[in-house]
């Protein structure tokens, strides 16, 4: 983006933390142009308006917007409601100062002193700060100390505003994540509230029915000086890993003036329910919600079992709730998306959405791989630390890198990160009896009981070494191939004799279905796969994060009916819950949100439908014999894969152009682009 004619602007001091400033740029058009693109770069976030209509909610970094249809003949105005957090959080390291830079060549508008600025009165409300959520701070506005009203309308009188302060020259700016931000979606009016009263305080609650990101706009009538609060069901959250404290999230606080007025919360909120708390002297006239979303189109659809349909819808909602601002987040514990959660998200998202999700996954992978190959959880945030299991998952065939590469064949990305991934695996040593564990004392792989992290570590290391050795030829980098294959072969050769306990694999005496599922899926179980089927079916220790692996492994060892039954049985609390999203644990089905739980969707794809990427842009399909009647559509390659079953007859249609094999009744069918195969029993 070329900002060479623009200046970085803000209010007089651009180093104030938790700051909010509002910009206006009025102009007149004799005739609107045929096209107009607004280029914007902001630190940290901005809501962007043209003539009072939202263009972007929660925009961050550098973005381009087509504003052609929002321009009109006569008076026009560009509006920017900007917030600067100024503290590291959620994988984001802020610059030392805030700033806004704008360019619109077609309108000959460039940010400088011609923009006017106003800093609304604000103060810290003094409650405990969030544990790291980037949007997590109160936004306090006093309507009695300068009413803003319809500040972004062209007719608004700018008496509160003064010329912006220029803080530096512009230039050519390249922002790697410019394609991964939120976009304004629509504005929806809340039509029905649940109202309750306690003393002289009214509480209004509106249920969105799904997890959304939005800015609330409240129209009300008041006597003056009343305090209004707007927050969501995400207002209270747990801390990051290792911190069980509770923290407050984003809240809009507004002090009323006398009469009818409108309050727009400038900071995006996150949740499925909106709560407005107001004194009885205030009349709430309307509540509009300006929705923002990452622009993905869902491809995955399934019909045939209502419970599974509901579960998949909640997986979709959960993933969308974690796509805020181009940074993947685990909202349940108010933290960024760790490497394990990123891998689960990538595997699920890449079969759920069309190509619009690819830039987000790609950017997340690049952001997770620093030059030193440390592969730390929350690599760009203040809580970075190495987690062996998460990092190995990320590198393995079950991780984010493999999932992305299998769908896209993006050799450029693989080339860019390959050396770092291989170098990370080389940190492990091999002793006389095999892999020397790098797990820290007390380190766990998953919540729940009877976890065998050492066996999980070995399975994931084998998978990672095998995968990276396999793709060495794709990027013509053979430096580590021989050593990776040697290490993988050493693990494979010794695995059965060392870890098989008769009926299950274990590094001690614990029977862990998670570790045994990974042994199957990573290719280490070999001829013992059928023998450990009972161990997979009888244990119920896994959290939702690992449950998808268990379901997938059950189908892989021939227990397809049990795989489907387990998916529904263990997820029933989620399915029946009123919450539109998935929590982190099976025993808590309330309004939490954890992207790790969409592992269940991965289990459905592999364990119930029998669809797996077998290699780069290649899929194998082994539909279970007792799957019942269903219809399914799955994102695959550049398009999709359609499967259906009616009265035992399987139909398949491959629209992607990628290679797909269908195995049925001992026969193999090649599904070519645009051709449909019918396989009779």
C-alpha positions in Angstrom: 0.0 0.0 0.0 1.4 3.4 -1.0 1.0 6.0 1.7 3.8 8.2 0.4 1.4 11.2 0.2 0.0 10.5 3.7 1.1 11.3 7.2 0.7 9.2 10.4 -1.8 11.1 12.5 -3.3 10.9 16.0 -4.1 13.3 18.8 -1.3 15.3 20.4 0.1 12.4 22.4 0.3 9.0 20.6 1.8 7.0 23.4 -1.2 7.0 25.8 -2.2 3.4 26.6 -5.9 2.3 26.4 -6.5 5.3 24.3 -9.5 6.2 22.1 -9.5 8.9 19.5 -12.1 9.8 16.8 -11.2 11.2 13.3 -13.4 12.9 10.7 -12.5 14.0 7.2 -15.3 15.9 5.5 -15.3 16.5 1.7 -17.6 17.4 -1.1 -18.2 15.6 -4.4 -19.8 17.1 -7.5 -20.1 13.5 -8.7 -19.1 10.3 -7.0 -16.3 8.4 -8.7 -16.9 5.1 -10.5 -14.7 3.4 -8.0 -12.9 4.4 -4.8 -10.6 2.3 -2.6 -9.8 3.3 0.9 -6.4 2.1 2.2 -6.0 2.2 6.0 -3.4 1.2 8.4 -4.1 1.6 12.2 -2.5 0.7 15.5 -4.3 -1.0 17.2 -7.9 -1.1 15.9 -10.5 1.1 14.2 -14.2 1.1 13.3 -14.4 2.8 9.9 -17.4 4.7 8.6 -18.4 6.5 5.4 -21.3 8.9 5.8 -22.3 7.2 9.0 -22.4 3.7 7.5 -20.0 1.1 8.9 -17.3 -0.1 6.5 -15.2 -2.1 9.0 -15.6 -3.2 12.7 -12.5 -3.9 14.6 -10.1 -3.4 11.7 -6.4 -3.8 12.5 -3.2 -3.6 10.6 -3.4 -2.6 7.0 -6.6 -3.1 5.0 -8.2 -2.0 1.8 -11.9 -1.2 1.5 -14.1 -0.6 -1.5 -16.2 2.5 -0.5 -17.7 3.3 -3.9 -21.3 2.5 -3.1 -21.2 4.5 0.2 -20.3 7.8 -1.5 -22.9 10.4 -2.6 -23.1 13.7 -4.4 -22.6 16.7 -2.1 -21.3 16.5 1.5 -19.5 13.3 2.6 -17.4 12.3 5.6 -14.9 9.6 6.4 -15.0 8.5 10.1 -12.5 6.5 12.2 -13.1 5.5 15.8 -9.7 4.2 16.9 -8.5 2.5 20.0 -4.9 1.8 21.0 -4.3 -0.9 23.6 -0.6 -0.4 23.9 0.1 -3.7 25.8 1.1 -7.1 24.5 -1.7 -9.7 24.4 -3.0 -12.6 22.5 0.0 -13.1 20.4 0.2 -9.4 19.5 3.2 -7.1 20.3 2.0 -3.5 20.0 4.2 -0.7 18.6 5.5 1.8 21.0 3.0 4.4 19.8 -0.4 4.5 18.1 -1.2 5.9 14.7 -3.6 6.1 11.7 -2.6 6.5 8.1 -5.1 6.8 5.3 -5.0 7.0 1.5 -7.7 7.2 -1.2 -6.2 8.1 -4.5 -9.6 8.4 -6.3 -10.8 11.1 -3.8 -7.3 12.6 -3.5 -7.6 12.2 0.3 -4.5 11.5 2.4 -4.3 11.6 6.1 -2.7 14.9 7.4 -3.9 18.0 9.3 -7.0 18.2 7.1 -8.3 15.4 9.3 -9.9 16.6 12.6 -9.6 14.6 15.8 -11.3 14.4 19.2 -10.4 12.3 22.3 -13.7 11.6 24.2 -13.6 11.8 27.9 -12.6 8.5 29.4 -11.3 7.0 32.6 -10.3 3.6 33.9 -13.2 1.9 35.7 -10.8 0.2 38.1 -11.9 -3.4 37.7 -9.4 -6.3 37.3 -7.9 -6.2 33.8 -8.3 -9.2 31.4 -5.7 -11.9 31.3 -4.5 -11.0 27.8 -7.5 -10.6 25.6 -6.7 -7.9 23.0 -10.2 -6.4 23.1 -10.5 -6.8 26.9 -10.8 -3.3 28.4 -13.6 -1.0 29.4 -14.7 1.7 27.1 -15.9 4.6 29.2 -17.8 7.5 27.5 -19.3 10.4 29.3 -22.1 11.8 27.1 -22.5 14.8 29.4 -18.9 16.0 28.7 -19.3 16.4 25.0 -22.1 14.5 23.3 -20.9 12.7 20.2 -24.2 11.6 18.8 -24.1 10.9 15.1 -20.5 12.0 14.9 -19.9 10.2 11.5 -22.8 11.8 9.7 -21.9 14.4 7.1 -24.1 17.0 8.8 -22.5 16.7 12.2 -21.1 20.0 13.6 -17.4 19.5 14.4 -17.1 22.0 17.2 -15.4 19.4 19.5 -12.7 18.6 17.0 -9.3 20.1 16.3 -6.8 19.5 13.5 -5.0 16.1 13.8 -1.4 16.0 14.9 1.0 14.6 12.3 3.4 12.1 13.8 5.5 10.9 10.9 5.9 10.5 7.2 4.1 7.7 5.3 5.5 5.5 2.6 5.0 2.0 1.1 3.7 -0.4 3.7 3.4 -4.1 3.3 1.3 -5.9 5.9 1.5 -9.6 5.7 -1.9 -10.2 7.3 -3.8 -7.7 5.4 -6.1 -10.4 4.0 -7.0 -11.9 7.4 -9.0 -9.2 9.1 -12.6 -8.9 10.1 -15.1 -7.2 7.8 -18.4 -5.5 8.5 -21.2 -7.9 7.9 -24.5 -6.3 8.7 -26.5 -4.4 11.3 -29.3 -6.2 13.1 -31.9 -4.7 15.5 -32.6 -6.6 18.7 -36.3 -7.1 18.5 -37.1 -8.9 21.7 -35.5 -8.5 25.2 -35.7 -10.5 28.3 -36.2 -7.9 31.0 -35.7 -8.2 34.8 -35.7 -5.7 37.6 -33.9 -5.5 40.9 -34.6 -2.5 42.9 -34.3 0.5 40.6 -32.1 -1.3 38.1 -33.4 -2.8 34.9 -31.5 -5.5 33.1 -32.2 -6.2 29.4 -30.8 -9.4 27.8 -30.8 -10.2 24.2 -29.9 -13.7 22.9 -28.2 -13.7 19.5 -28.6 -17.4 19.0 -25.0 -17.7 17.8 -21.5 -16.6 18.7 -20.8 -13.2 17.1 -18.4 -10.3 17.1 -20.1 -6.9 17.1 -20.4 -3.3 18.3 -23.6 -2.4 20.1 -25.5 0.8 19.2 -27.9 1.9 22.0 -30.6 4.5 21.6 -32.1 5.7 24.8 -33.9 8.5 26.7 -32.5 9.6 30.1 -32.7 12.4 32.7 -28.9 12.8 32.7 -25.9 11.4 34.7 -27.2 7.8 34.7 -24.7 5.1 34.2 -25.4 2.4 31.5 -23.4 -0.8 31.1 -23.3 -3.0 28.0 -21.5 -6.4 28.2 -21.9 -9.9 27.0 -21.8 -13.5 28.3 -18.1 -13.4 27.7 -17.5 -10.6 30.2 -16.1 -12.9 32.8 -13.4 -15.4 31.7 -10.8 -17.6 33.2 -7.1 -16.7 32.9 -4.4 -18.2 30.7 -3.0 -21.7 31.3 -1.8 -22.0 34.9 -4.0 -19.1 36.0 -7.5 -20.1 37.4 -8.4 -16.5 38.3 -11.4 -14.8 36.7 -11.0 -11.6 34.7 -13.3 -9.1 33.2 -13.5 -8.6 29.4 -14.8 -5.8 27.2 -17.6 -3.6 28.6 -19.1 -0.4 27.4 -19.8 2.2 30.1 -21.8 5.3 29.2 -22.8 8.2 31.3 -26.1 9.7 30.0 -27.0 13.3 29.2 -30.5 14.6 29.3 -32.9 13.7 26.5 -32.8 11.2 23.6 -29.4 10.1 22.6 -27.4 7.4 20.9 -24.4 5.6 22.2 -22.1 3.4 20.0 -19.6 1.3 21.8 -16.4 1.8 19.9 -14.7 -1.5 20.9 -16.0 -4.8 19.4 -17.5 -7.2 21.8 -17.7 -11.0 21.6 -20.4 -13.4 22.7 -23.8 -14.9 22.1 -25.8 -12.8 24.6 -25.9 -9.0 25.1 -26.8 -7.5 28.5 -27.8 -3.8 29.1 -27.9 -2.6 32.7 -29.7 0.7 33.2 -31.4 2.6 36.0 -35.2 2.7 35.9 -35.1 6.4 34.9 -33.6 5.3 31.5 -35.8 4.2 28.7 -34.0 1.8 26.2 -35.6 2.6 22.8 -33.5 0.3 20.6 -30.4 -1.8 20.4 -28.7 -2.3 17.1 -25.7 -4.7 16.7 -23.1 -4.0 14.0 -21.8 -7.5 13.2 -18.2 -8.1 12.1 -16.9 -11.5 10.9 -14.0 -13.1 9.2 -15.4 -13.6 5.6 -15.5 -17.4 5.2 -18.1 -19.4 3.3 -19.1 -22.8 4.8 -18.9 -25.7 2.5 -19.4 -28.5 5.0 -23.0 -29.7 5.3 -24.4 -33.0 6.5 -27.9 -34.3 6.9 -28.9 -37.7 8.2 -28.6 -37.4 12.0 -30.0 -34.4 13.8 -27.6 -34.7 16.7 -24.6 -34.6 14.4 -26.0 -31.7 12.4 -26.4 -29.7 15.6 -22.9 -30.6 16.7 -21.4 -29.5 13.4 -23.3 -26.2 13.5 -21.8 -25.6 17.0 -18.3 -26.4 15.7 -18.8 -23.9 12.9 -19.9 -21.2 15.4 -16.9 -22.0 17.6 -14.4 -21.6 14.8 -16.0 -18.4 13.7 -15.9 -17.0 17.2 -12.1 -17.7 17.3 -11.4 -15.9 14.0 -11.2 -12.4 15.5 -9.1 -9.9 13.8 -6.9 -12.4 11.9 -5.6 -13.9 15.2 -7.0 -17.2 16.2 -8.2 -17.2 19.8 -9.4 -19.6 22.4 -12.0 -17.5 24.0 -12.8 -19.8 26.8 -9.7 -19.0 28.8 -9.1 -15.5 27.4 -6.0 -16.5 25.6 -4.4 -16.8 22.2 -4.6 -19.9 20.2 -1.8 -22.3 21.2 -0.2 -24.7 18.7 -2.3 -27.6 19.6 -5.5 -25.6 19.2 -4.2 -24.1 16.0 -3.7 -27.6 14.6 -7.2 -28.7 15.6 -8.6 -25.5 14.1 -6.7 -26.0 10.8 -7.8 -29.6 10.4 -11.4 -28.7 11.0 -11.5 -25.4 9.1 -9.9 -26.8 6.0 -12.7 -29.3 5.5 -15.4 -26.8 6.6 -14.8 -23.7 4.6 -13.9 -22.6 1.0 -10.6 -21.0 0.0 -11.5 -17.8 1.9 -10.1 -19.5 5.1 -6.7 -20.2 3.5 -5.1 -16.8 4.1 -6.0 -17.0 7.8 -4.6 -20.4 8.3 -1.5 -19.6 6.4 -0.9 -16.4 8.4 -1.4 -18.3 11.6 1.1 -20.9 10.7 3.7 -18.3 9.7 3.1 -16.5 12.9 3.7 -19.6 14.9 7.1 -20.4 13.4 9.8 -17.9 14.5 13.1 -17.9 12.9 14.8 -19.7 15.7 12.3 -22.6 15.3 11.3 -22.5 19.0 7.7 -23.4 18.2 6.5 -21.9 21.4 2.8 -21.6 22.4 1.6 -18.0 21.8 4.9 -17.4 20.1 4.2 -13.7 19.5 2.7 -13.0 22.9 3.8 -12.3 26.5 3.0 -15.8 27.7 5.2 -17.7 25.3 6.6 -21.1 26.5 7.5 -24.4 24.9 4.9 -27.1 25.1 6.4 -30.3 23.7 3.0 -32.0 22.9 1.6 -28.9 21.2 4.7 -28.3 19.2 5.0 -31.9 18.0 1.3 -32.0 17.1 1.9 -28.8 15.0 4.7 -30.5 13.1 3.0 -33.9 12.7 0.8 -35.3 10.0 -2.1 -34.5 12.4 -1.1 -30.9 12.7 -1.7 -27.5 11.1 1.2 -27.6 8.7 0.2 -31.0 7.2 -3.5 -30.1 7.0 -2.8 -26.9 5.1 -0.2 -28.5 2.8 -2.4 -31.5 2.1 -5.2 -29.3 0.9 -3.3 -26.5 -0.9 0.1 -28.0 -2.0 1.6 -24.6 -1.0 5.2 -25.5 -1.6 6.3 -21.9 -0.9 5.0 -22.0 2.7 6.5 -25.4 3.3 9.8 -24.2 2.0 9.8 -21.2 4.2 9.2 -23.1 7.5 10.7 -26.5 6.7 14.1 -25.8 8.2 12.7 -24.5 11.4 10.5 -27.6 11.9 13.3 -30.0 11.2 15.7 -28.1 13.5 13.1 -28.4 16.2 12.9 -32.1 15.8 16.6 -32.4 16.1 16.5 -31.2 19.6 15.5 -34.7 20.7 18.2 -37.2 21.5 18.1 -41.0 21.0 19.4 -43.1 23.8 20.2 -46.9 23.7 16.5 -47.8 24.0 15.0 -45.0 21.8 13.7 -41.5 22.0 14.8 -39.5 25.0 11.7 -37.6 26.3 11.9 -33.8 26.5 8.7 -33.6 28.6 9.1 -31.5 31.7 8.3 -33.0 35.0 4.5 -33.0 35.6 3.8 -31.9 32.0 0.5 -33.2 30.7 -0.8 -33.7 27.2 -4.5 -33.4 28.0 -7.0 -32.8 30.8 -8.8 -35.7 32.4 -7.5 -39.0 33.8 -5.0 -41.7 32.9 -3.1 -39.6 30.4 0.1 -41.1 29.0 2.1 -38.1 27.8 5.3 -40.0 27.1 3.6 -42.3 24.7 1.8 -39.4 23.1 5.1 -37.7 22.7 6.6 -40.7 20.9 3.7 -41.1 18.6 3.7 -37.5 17.6 7.4 -37.4 17.1 7.2 -40.4 14.8 4.4 -38.8 12.8 6.3 -35.5 12.6 9.6 -37.1 11.5 7.8 -39.3 8.9 5.8 -36.4 7.5 8.8 -34.0 7.1 10.9 -36.8 5.6 8.1 -37.5 3.1 7.8 -34.0 1.9 11.5 -33.3 1.6 11.4 -34.1 -2.1 8.5 -31.7 -2.7 10.7 -28.8 -1.7 14.1 -30.3 -2.8 15.5 -30.0 0.7 17.2 -33.3 1.6 19.5 -32.1 4.3 17.5 -33.7 7.1 15.6 -36.5 5.2 18.0 -39.3 6.0 18.2 -38.5 9.7 14.4 -38.1 10.0 13.8 -41.4 8.3 16.4 -43.1 10.5 14.8 -41.8 13.7 11.3 -42.8 12.5 12.5 -46.3 11.6 14.1 -46.6 15.1 10.8 -45.8 16.8 8.8 -48.0 14.5 11.1 -51.0 14.9 11.1 -50.9 18.7 7.6 -49.6 19.3 5.6 -52.9 19.6 8.1 -54.7 21.8 8.7 -51.8 24.0 5.2 -50.4 24.6 2.6 -53.2 23.9 1.2 -54.5 27.1 -1.3 -56.9 25.7 -4.5 -55.3 24.6 -3.1 -51.7 24.7 0.0 -49.7 24.3 1.5 -47.9 27.3 4.8 -46.3 28.5 3.9 -47.6 32.0 0.8 -49.3 33.2 -1.9 -46.7 32.3 -4.3 -47.5 29.5 -4.8 -44.2 27.7 -7.2 -44.2 24.8 -5.7 -40.9 23.5 -2.2 -42.4 23.2 -3.5 -45.6 21.7 -5.6 -43.6 19.2 -2.5 -41.8 18.1 -0.6 -45.0 17.8 -3.2 -46.1 15.3 -3.5 -42.8 13.4 0.3 -42.2 13.3 0.9 -45.7 11.9 2.7 -47.3 14.8 0.0 -49.8 16.0 0.6 -52.1 12.9 -0.9 -55.6 13.3 -1.9 -54.8 16.9 -4.6 -52.3 15.7 -7.5 -54.7 16.0 -6.3 -55.9 19.4 -6.4 -52.5 20.9 -10.0 -51.7 19.6 -11.5 -52.6 23.0 -9.1 -50.2 24.8 -10.2 -47.4 22.4 -13.9 -48.2 23.0 -13.9 -48.8 26.7 -11.9 -45.8 28.0 -13.5 -42.3 28.4 -10.7 -40.2 29.6 -10.1 -37.8 26.7 -11.2 -34.2 26.7 -12.9 -32.9 23.6 -9.5 -31.8 22.3 -8.4 -35.4 21.9 -11.8 -37.1 21.4 -11.7 -36.6 17.6 -8.5 -38.7 17.4 -10.2 -41.5 19.4 -13.3 -41.5 17.2 -11.2 -41.5 14.0 -9.0 -44.3 15.3 -12.1 -46.4 16.2 -13.2 -46.3 12.6 -9.7 -47.0 11.4 -9.7 -50.3 13.4 -13.1 -51.3 12.0 -15.4 -50.1 14.8 -17.4 -47.7 12.7 -20.7 -48.1 14.5 -18.9 -47.5 17.9 -17.2 -44.4 16.4 -20.5 -42.8 15.5 -22.1 -43.8 18.8 -19.2 -42.4 20.8 -19.3 -39.1 18.9 -23.0 -38.6 19.8 -22.8 -40.1 23.3 -19.9 -38.1 24.5 -21.0 -34.9 22.9 -24.7 -35.1 24.0 -24.2 -32.4 26.7 -22.9 -30.0 24.0 -25.7 -31.0 21.6 -28.5 -30.4 24.1 -26.9 -27.3 25.6 -28.4 -23.9 24.7 -25.0 -22.6 24.1 -24.2 -22.1 20.4 -20.5 -22.9 20.9 -18.4 -25.7 22.4 -16.6 -25.5 25.8 -13.3 -26.9 26.7 -14.5 -29.8 28.8 -17.3 -32.4 28.5 -18.6 -31.7 32.0 -19.0 -28.0 31.3 -21.5 -27.4 28.5 -22.3 -23.7 29.3 -21.4 -20.6 27.3 -17.7 -21.2 27.0 -15.8 -21.3 23.8 -12.7 -23.4 23.0 -11.5 -24.1 19.4 -9.7 -27.2 20.7 -13.1 -28.9 21.0 -13.7 -28.8 17.2 -11.5 -31.9 17.2 -15.0 -33.5 17.3 -15.6 -32.3 13.8 -12.3 -33.9 12.7 -13.5 -37.2 14.3 -16.7 -36.9 12.4 -15.0 -36.5 9.0 -12.6 -39.4 9.5 -14.5 -41.6 11.9 -18.1 -41.3 10.6 -17.7 -40.3 6.9 -14.4 -42.1 6.4 -12.8 -39.3 4.5 -9.1 -38.6 5.0 -6.3 -36.8 3.1 -4.0 -39.6 2.3 -1.3 -37.4 0.7 -1.0 -33.9 -0.8 -4.3 -33.1 -2.5 -5.3 -36.7 -2.4 -8.1 -38.3 -0.4 -9.1 -41.8 0.5 -12.8 -42.5 1.3 -13.8 -45.6 3.2 -17.5 -45.1 4.0 -18.7 -47.3 6.9 -21.0 -50.1 5.9 -23.6 -49.2 8.6 -23.6 -45.4 8.1 -27.3 -45.1 7.4 -28.9 -42.7 4.9 -27.1 -39.4 4.7 -25.9 -36.5 2.5 -22.6 -34.7 3.0 -20.5 -32.1 1.3 -16.9 -31.5 2.3 -14.4 -28.8 1.3 -11.7 -30.6 -0.7 -9.0 -29.1 -2.8 -10.3 -26.2 -4.8 -13.9 -27.2 -4.6 -15.7 -30.0 -2.7 -16.5 -33.6 -2.3 -20.1 -34.8 -2.1 -21.1 -38.1 -0.6 -24.5 -39.7 0.0 -26.0 -43.0 1.0 -29.5 -44.2 0.4 -30.6 -47.7 1.2 -27.0 -48.9 1.3 -26.1 -47.4 -2.1 -23.1 -45.0 -1.9 -22.9 -42.1 -4.3 -19.8 -39.9 -4.7 -19.1 -36.7 -6.7 -15.7 -35.1 -6.8 -15.9 -31.6 -8.1 -12.4 -30.5 -7.0 -10.1 -32.0 -9.6 -8.0 -33.5 -6.9 -7.3 -37.2 -6.7 -9.8 -39.2 -4.7 -10.1 -43.0 -4.1 -13.3 -44.6 -2.9 -13.0 -48.1 -1.2 -16.1 -50.1 -1.1 -16.6 -53.9 -0.7 -13.0 -54.7 -1.5 -13.0 -52.6 -4.7 -11.3 -49.3 -5.4 -13.0 -46.6 -7.4 -11.2 -43.5 -8.8 -13.3 -40.4 -8.5 -12.4 -38.1 -11.4 -13.5 -34.4 -11.6 -17.2 -34.0 -12.5 -17.8 -37.8 -12.6 -20.1 -39.6 -10.3 -19.6 -43.2 -9.3 -22.4 -45.4 -7.9 -21.3 -48.5 -6.0 -23.9 -51.1 -5.5 -23.8 -53.5 -2.6 
